[in-house]
Amino acid sequence: MTGDAEDFQAFVVARWNSLVRMAYLMTGDHGRAEDLVQSTLERMHRHWARIERWDAPDGVVLHETMWRALGALPPRMRAVVVLRFYEDLTEADTAAVLGCSVGTVKSQTSRGLDPEVLGEAQAADRFAATQGRTV
């Protein structure tokens, strides 16, 4: 195993649990949290030499990736996800705060956590940035 591979493996072993906990806050599901961490780590592995030089502290890369994805969601969907998983509100409490139905909270949560929707939102955000606009 090369030095980079060993360093990456050490990073994963040392931070796996904290990364999964953080991802769980976003997804609310342990299996989806592990999938999110796995896919993020796969992308990180391709650029590990550059990331390692940056010497990111505990979970900064994953944290930034998740907040960037969250920030790319439409405002109402983002509000639902933040209230449900960051503020830890129930579906009913989230609905009350936003003045909508529990069904709306459920559907917005489901769509907001869908990897395909997150990818589309990030792509739209990147395109808007190249045009000098915000989404």
C-alpha positions in Angstrom: 0.0 0.0 0.0 1.4 3.4 -0.9 1.7 6.3 1.6 -1.4 8.1 0.2 -3.5 4.9 0.3 -2.4 4.3 3.9 -3.1 7.9 4.9 -6.5 7.7 3.3 -7.3 4.5 5.0 -6.2 5.9 8.4 -8.5 9.0 7.7 -11.5 6.8 7.0 -10.9 4.5 10.0 -10.4 7.5 12.4 -13.4 9.5 11.2 -16.0 6.9 9.9 -18.2 7.1 13.0 -18.3 10.9 13.2 -18.9 11.2 9.5 -21.8 8.8 9.6 -23.3 10.6 12.6 -23.1 13.9 10.7 -24.6 12.3 7.6 -27.4 10.8 9.7 -28.4 14.4 10.7 -28.9 15.1 7.1 -30.7 11.9 6.1 -32.4 10.6 9.2 -31.7 7.1 8.1 -28.6 5.1 9.1 -28.4 3.2 5.8 -28.7 6.3 3.7 -26.1 8.1 6.0 -23.6 5.3 5.4 -24.3 5.5 1.6 -23.7 9.2 1.6 -20.5 8.9 3.5 -19.3 6.1 1.2 -20.0 8.0 -2.0 -18.4 11.2 -0.6 -15.3 9.2 0.5 -15.1 7.6 -3.0 -15.0 11.1 -4.5 -12.5 12.2 -1.9 -10.2 9.3 -2.6 -9.7 10.4 -6.2 -8.4 13.8 -5.0 -6.8 12.6 -1.7 -3.3 13.9 -2.4 -4.7 17.4 -2.9 -7.1 17.2 0.1 -4.3 15.8 2.3 -2.1 18.8 1.5 -5.0 21.0 2.5 -4.9 19.2 5.9 -8.6 19.5 6.5 -9.6 19.1 10.2 -12.1 16.4 11.3 -14.9 16.0 8.8 -14.5 19.5 7.2 -14.6 18.1 3.7 -17.8 16.1 4.2 -19.3 18.9 6.3 -18.7 21.4 3.5 -20.0 19.0 0.8 -23.2 18.4 2.7 -23.8 22.0 3.5 -23.1 23.0 -0.1 -25.7 20.3 -1.2 -28.2 21.6 1.3 -27.6 25.2 0.2 -28.4 24.3 -3.4 -31.9 23.0 -2.5 -34.9 25.3 -3.1 -35.6 27.4 0.0 -38.7 25.6 1.2 -37.2 22.2 0.8 -34.0 23.4 2.5 -36.1 24.8 5.4 -37.8 21.4 5.9 -34.6 19.4 5.9 -32.9 21.9 8.3 -35.8 21.9 10.7 -36.2 18.1 10.6 -32.6 17.1 10.9 -30.6 20.0 12.2 -33.2 21.4 14.6 -34.5 17.9 15.2 -38.2 18.9 15.0 -40.9 16.4 14.4 -42.9 16.4 11.2 -45.8 18.0 13.0 -43.6 20.7 14.5 -41.9 21.4 11.2 -45.3 21.7 9.5 -46.5 24.2 12.2 -43.4 26.3 11.9 -43.7 26.5 8.1 -47.5 26.8 8.0 -48.0 23.7 5.9 -49.4 20.2 6.1 -47.5 17.2 7.6 -47.8 15.6 4.1 -46.0 18.6 2.6 -43.2 18.1 5.2 -43.0 14.4 4.3 -42.8 15.0 0.6 -40.3 17.8 0.8 -38.2 15.8 3.2 -38.2 12.8 0.8 -37.4 14.9 -2.2 -34.8 17.0 -0.3 -32.9 13.8 0.7 -33.1 12.2 -2.7 -29.5 12.0 -4.1 -30.8 12.7 -7.6 -32.6 15.9 -6.4 -29.5 17.0 -4.5 -27.4 16.4 -7.6 -29.8 18.5 -9.8 -29.9 21.3 -7.2 -26.1 21.4 -7.0 -25.8 21.5 -10.8 -28.4 24.3 -11.0 -26.5 26.2 -8.3 -23.1 25.8 -10.1 -24.7 27.0 -13.4 -26.3 30.0 -11.7 -22.9 30.8 -10.2 -21.3 30.8 -13.6 -24.0 33.2 -14.8 -23.4 35.5 -11.8 -26.7 34.7 -10.2 -27.9 32.8 -7.1 -30.6 30.1 -7.0 
